Amino acid sequence: MVLYELIDYSTLKMIWWLLLGVLLIGFAVTDGFDMGVGTLLPFIAGTDIERRVVINTIGATWEGNQVWFILAGGAIFAAWPPLYAISFSGFYLAMFVVLAAMILRPVAFKYRSKRPDPAWRSAWDWALFTGSFVPALVFGVAVGNVLLGVPYKLDPDLRMTYDGSFFGLFSLFSLLCGLLSVSMLVMHGSVWLVMRASGDIARRARRTGTVAAGLGILLFALGGYLVSTGFVEGFRITSEVDPNMAANPLAKQVVTEGGAWMRNYAAHPILWLAPGIGFLGLVGTLLLLQTRLEMLVFVFSKSAVFGIIATVGVSMFPFILPSSIQPEASLTVWDAASTHRTLFNMLVATAIFLPIILVYTAWVYKVLWGKVDEETIERDNHTAY
Amino acid sequence: MMEFDVVDLSRLQFAMTALYHFLFVPLTIGLSILLATMETVYVMTGREIWKRMVKFWGTLFGINFVLGVATGLTMEFQFGMNWAYFSQYVGDVFGAPLAIEGLMAFFLEATFVGLFFFGWDKLSRRQHLAATWAVAIGTNLSALWILIANGWMQHPVGSVFNPDTMRMEVSSFYDVLFNPVAQAKFVHTVSAGYITAAMFMLGISAWYMLQGRHVRIAKRSMAIASAFGFASALSVVVLGDESGYEANLNQQMKLATIEAMWETEPAPAAFNIVAWPDMEGRDNLFAIEVPYVMGLIATRSLDTVIPGIKDLVERSKDRIRQGAIAWDALQKIRNDADGVGEDVRNTFARNADSLGYAYLLLPYTDNPMEATDEQVDAAAWSTVPNVLPMFYAFRIMVACGFFFILMTAVFFYYSSSGQLDRLREKRRWLLHIAVWSIPLPWIACEMGWFVAEYGRQPWIIESMLPTAVGVSSLSVTEVLLTLAGFVALYSTLLVVEVTLMIKYIRIGPDEDETVGDTRATSARPLADPAPVPAE
């Protein structure tokens, strides 16, 4: 059976690169506002009832949102095995910190309201903060490190050795990316709270969202400046590459050079749309958050998340994980994918299930939609978090 | 003082995180189905008491569910974190079921679980019932895909090793999906989940009966738990037998160590009820045997011979020698992929099935082709997992299984003959046994995991890739740090979970009709069978 040959291997690799983007953006757009809300929780709400309002704006839906993260992990494993292997073992301790923080989140949501004791509730509030802020920061730092190149080597068996340390992950540029990620998600979470909460909380959220959007513009621009001026070097393939090649990352030549991450924009000016949408989203949120156009602002905020993540993707293409100490071992779209057959099978599964997921997720959001305030919490005292 | 290396520590961490995860998962799998069943009764009969049962057991479900989700996060990522070479080596095959699990199952489960808890007042009865079933189906499908992945590690079908990409690649996705080992494991594992939930429900209901509290809810819960539990207990034992049969076909070493069967016996082989296996002396210090039983279970025939450990080790020696030839050809292909002749590639292809066995020599020599007889002997004996824990873990699991059949049958008898009240008066000891049995399904599940996964050692992929080769290039310090971190975090959360569980069991179901649902009609007396019209 050669059904899978219906689609070219190189096309499938491209599709899976796009799908990787869809999954990461899906995660950042949906679970992103959960993380933003969790990060804001201890600061934006003082009393217990206010905190319950904030938590219950995301309480019923965050769990489904988090599956984007799990699915992204599974899909990277299936479609880009070396990326899965190298990134998670390379960022080993950072990944542990993220997991430990994220493990706190489901438990905090569920257990917080199970006892009235203020110390108990405050402890879980900080667990929610940790489970939201830490991943938001570390994911950004990780993306910064990917742009800089990760210090790993591959031997001919394709066994990876990593030559960095946990603290080595924190450089000026990667911290900038981490802060951008936090600002972006805090902005997104604020916009969510403006939509779903009311009164004082919504008022404070307008303020935090505006500040975060402003900060986001500065950091995104500064990041772009550092990359375009060559302060952050990019990577470029210098040998001939066959997009249909079997996946072995050691069969190419790569150099690092300043400005290499800008080459795609020069070759295809249409790609400027990605950072353009990012800036438009940030600016739109900044300008309109004080108005009543809540749903429109949410669209802007989502566009900002989309544009910023897409910018990273298109700047690096075809690289997905460059190596700073053995550049020719960098992973690219062409040489780090699964087989033709697996990519095709996984595409079929995704084409069937992703639309279904989107439909029922939309329905669940519709059912649970509505403002959450102190009255609704008191009315549903037993069921609410 | 034992010296740990990265492999031991990574294995310990994987075992620890998986065993913890598996404390929560079986209850989620079983309770989700029980909740959906109870809610179906509610929607069909309209009796409020069933809704209160769903809400009460649902509260306990929720407390357990979140820890399953939380610990499951680690499972999705630690293949990459601690088993990077394994991930690169088999991702083409092994990653797909994990990704499909997310797409098809976990999304469904996690999205609708929010509606299960928060949708009571926002959905019609039928819509809410649909949400509950979506959670139950999602949970069970999730188990299916995880066990397809695990089944492939036990019996790697539908795949070949590609020397140009240095990894195993899918040759038939169909074979991976319909792997008989995966199918048997799936039904065995979800049945174990059903039993866990049934024994949990039975035990807590028995406690209420002993206390004379919530008796109406307890009796109904017992009726449903014992019926469901009895069917599942039969299924878990029968499908466990199916697993044993499949193991005989492709994991003979696992079977031989479970039975502490050192020598090949004439068919049909005897079953050791009790034995004291001695790894050093390669024999049992003593054993009590039942003739024929083993042969019948494992081969379903009277004349098929089951090989003993020593014969299997001899077979491994042949495969190690064969694997060395494959390994040697692989080095030549790798050194000069384009220039190497067809003959070398053919040599590799002929022996590629045994390549994994050559890796078993790597702890003893750098060049498997030059291995001495002693080295081959040592490598071949490394294919034998420690027999004693295998032998007893298996027996504890099986004893629990038969005990569950007995317990659920007894309670099923009392509930179906309408005599549960008699238990409260005359047979209180039975209720006490039910309460004290609550931990047993967890013990059985953990033992089952141990037999399946420890019994696979030294392989991470049976006969294809040794566990030690699959590990990431990490330092002992790094793995020690995360191991300590996971143990501390998980243990704290487990204590919190059990405390909350006990608290909410003590509080018990909500007997006040007016709380929780403004549309609730008053509970009808038991004698009144008139259904409330569905919305």
Chai-1 contact restraints between the chains, C-beta under 6 A:
chainA,res_idxA,chainB,res_idxB,connection_type,confidence,min_distance_angstrom,max_distance_angstrom,comment,restraint_id
A,A60,B,G114,contact,1.0,0.0,6.0,A-B,restraint_1
A,A60,B,F118,contact,1.0,0.0,6.0,A-B,restraint_2
A,T61,B,G114,contact,1.0,0.0,6.0,A-B,restraint_3
A,E63,B,A110,contact,1.0,0.0,6.0,A-B,restraint_4
A,E63,B,V113,contact,1.0,0.0,6.0,A-B,restraint_5
A,E63,B,G114,contact,1.0,0.0,6.0,A-B,restraint_6
A,G64,B,A110,contact,1.0,0.0,6.0,A-B,restraint_7
A,G64,B,T111,contact,1.0,0.0,6.0,A-B,restraint_8
A,V67,B,F106,contact,1.0,0.0,6.0,A-B,restraint_9
A,V67,B,F107,contact,1.0,0.0,6.0,A-B,restraint_10
A,V67,B,A110,contact,1.0,0.0,6.0,A-B,restraint_11
A,I70,B,E76,contact,1.0,0.0,6.0,A-B,restraint_12
A,I70,B,G102,contact,1.0,0.0,6.0,A-B,restraint_13
A,L71,B,G102,contact,1.0,0.0,6.0,A-B,restraint_14
A,G73,B,E76,contact,1.0,0.0,6.0,A-B,restraint_15
A,G73,B,F77,contact,1.0,0.0,6.0,A-B,restraint_16
A,G74,B,L98,contact,1.0,0.0,6.0,A-B,restraint_17
A,G74,B,A99,contact,1.0,0.0,6.0,A-B,restraint_18
A,G74,B,G102,contact,1.0,0.0,6.0,A-B,restraint_19
A,A75,B,A99,contact,1.0,0.0,6.0,A-B,restraint_20
A,F77,B,G91,contact,1.0,0.0,6.0,A-B,restraint_21
A,F77,B,G95,contact,1.0,0.0,6.0,A-B,restraint_22
A,F77,B,L98,contact,1.0,0.0,6.0,A-B,restraint_23
A,A78,B,G95,contact,1.0,0.0,6.0,A-B,restraint_24
A,A78,B,A96,contact,1.0,0.0,6.0,A-B,restraint_25
A,A78,B,A99,contact,1.0,0.0,6.0,A-B,restraint_26
A,P81,B,S87,contact,1.0,0.0,6.0,A-B,restraint_27
A,P81,B,Q88,contact,1.0,0.0,6.0,A-B,restraint_28
A,P81,B,G91,contact,1.0,0.0,6.0,A-B,restraint_29
A,P82,B,Q88,contact,1.0,0.0,6.0,A-B,restraint_30
A,Y84,B,G80,contact,1.0,0.0,6.0,A-B,restraint_31
A,Y84,B,S87,contact,1.0,0.0,6.0,A-B,restraint_32
A,A85,B,G80,contact,1.0,0.0,6.0,A-B,restraint_33
A,A85,B,A84,contact,1.0,0.0,6.0,A-B,restraint_34
A,A85,B,S87,contact,1.0,0.0,6.0,A-B,restraint_35
A,A85,B,Q88,contact,1.0,0.0,6.0,A-B,restraint_36
A,F88,B,F77,contact,1.0,0.0,6.0,A-B,restraint_37
A,F88,B,G80,contact,1.0,0.0,6.0,A-B,restraint_38
A,F88,B,M81,contact,1.0,0.0,6.0,A-B,restraint_39
A,S89,B,M81,contact,1.0,0.0,6.0,A-B,restraint_40
A,S89,B,A84,contact,1.0,0.0,6.0,A-B,restraint_41
A,S89,B,S472,contact,1.0,0.0,6.0,A-B,restraint_42
A,Y92,B,M81,contact,1.0,0.0,6.0,A-B,restraint_43
A,Y92,B,L474,contact,1.0,0.0,6.0,A-B,restraint_44
A,Y92,B,E478,contact,1.0,0.0,6.0,A-B,restraint_45
A,M95,B,M81,contact,1.0,0.0,6.0,A-B,restraint_46
A,F96,B,T482,contact,1.0,0.0,6.0,A-B,restraint_47
A,L99,B,L73,contact,1.0,0.0,6.0,A-B,restraint_48
A,L99,B,T74,contact,1.0,0.0,6.0,A-B,restraint_49
A,A100,B,L489,contact,1.0,0.0,6.0,A-B,restraint_50
A,M102,B,L73,contact,1.0,0.0,6.0,A-B,restraint_51
A,I103,B,A70,contact,1.0,0.0,6.0,A-B,restraint_52
A,I103,B,L73,contact,1.0,0.0,6.0,A-B,restraint_53
A,P106,B,V66,contact,1.0,0.0,6.0,A-B,restraint_54
A,P106,B,V69,contact,1.0,0.0,6.0,A-B,restraint_55
A,P106,B,A70,contact,1.0,0.0,6.0,A-B,restraint_56
A,V107,B,V66,contact,1.0,0.0,6.0,A-B,restraint_57
A,V107,B,A70,contact,1.0,0.0,6.0,A-B,restraint_58
A,V107,B,L493,contact,1.0,0.0,6.0,A-B,restraint_59
A,K110,B,G62,contact,1.0,0.0,6.0,A-B,restraint_60
A,K110,B,V66,contact,1.0,0.0,6.0,A-B,restraint_61
A,K114,B,L500,contact,1.0,0.0,6.0,A-B,restraint_62
A,P156,B,R334,contact,1.0,0.0,6.0,A-B,restraint_63
A,D157,B,M166,contact,1.0,0.0,6.0,A-B,restraint_64
A,L158,B,Q88,contact,1.0,0.0,6.0,A-B,restraint_65
A,L158,B,M166,contact,1.0,0.0,6.0,A-B,restraint_66
A,R159,B,Y85,contact,1.0,0.0,6.0,A-B,restraint_67
A,M160,B,A84,contact,1.0,0.0,6.0,A-B,restraint_68
A,T161,B,S473,contact,1.0,0.0,6.0,A-B,restraint_69
A,A246,B,D164,contact,1.0,0.0,6.0,A-B,restraint_70
A,A246,B,T165,contact,1.0,0.0,6.0,A-B,restraint_71
A,A247,B,T165,contact,1.0,0.0,6.0,A-B,restraint_72
A,N248,B,T165,contact,1.0,0.0,6.0,A-B,restraint_73
A,S338,B,D92,contact,1.0,0.0,6.0,A-B,restraint_74
A,T339,B,D92,contact,1.0,0.0,6.0,A-B,restraint_75
A,T339,B,E169,contact,1.0,0.0,6.0,A-B,restraint_76
A,R341,B,V170,contact,1.0,0.0,6.0,A-B,restraint_77
A,T342,B,D92,contact,1.0,0.0,6.0,A-B,restraint_78
A,T342,B,A96,contact,1.0,0.0,6.0,A-B,restraint_79
A,T342,B,V170,contact,1.0,0.0,6.0,A-B,restraint_80
A,N345,B,F173,contact,1.0,0.0,6.0,A-B,restraint_81
A,M346,B,A96,contact,1.0,0.0,6.0,A-B,restraint_82
A,A349,B,I100,contact,1.0,0.0,6.0,A-B,restraint_83
A,A349,B,L103,contact,1.0,0.0,6.0,A-B,restraint_84
A,F353,B,L103,contact,1.0,0.0,6.0,A-B,restraint_85
A,F353,B,M104,contact,1.0,0.0,6.0,A-B,restraint_86
A,I357,B,F107,contact,1.0,0.0,6.0,A-B,restraint_87
A,T361,B,T111,contact,1.0,0.0,6.0,A-B,restraint_88
A,V364,B,T111,contact,1.0,0.0,6.0,A-B,restraint_89
A,V364,B,L115,contact,1.0,0.0,6.0,A-B,restraint_90
A,V367,B,K122,contact,1.0,0.0,6.0,A-B,restraint_91
A,H382,B,G516,contact,1.0,0.0,6.0,A-B,restraint_92
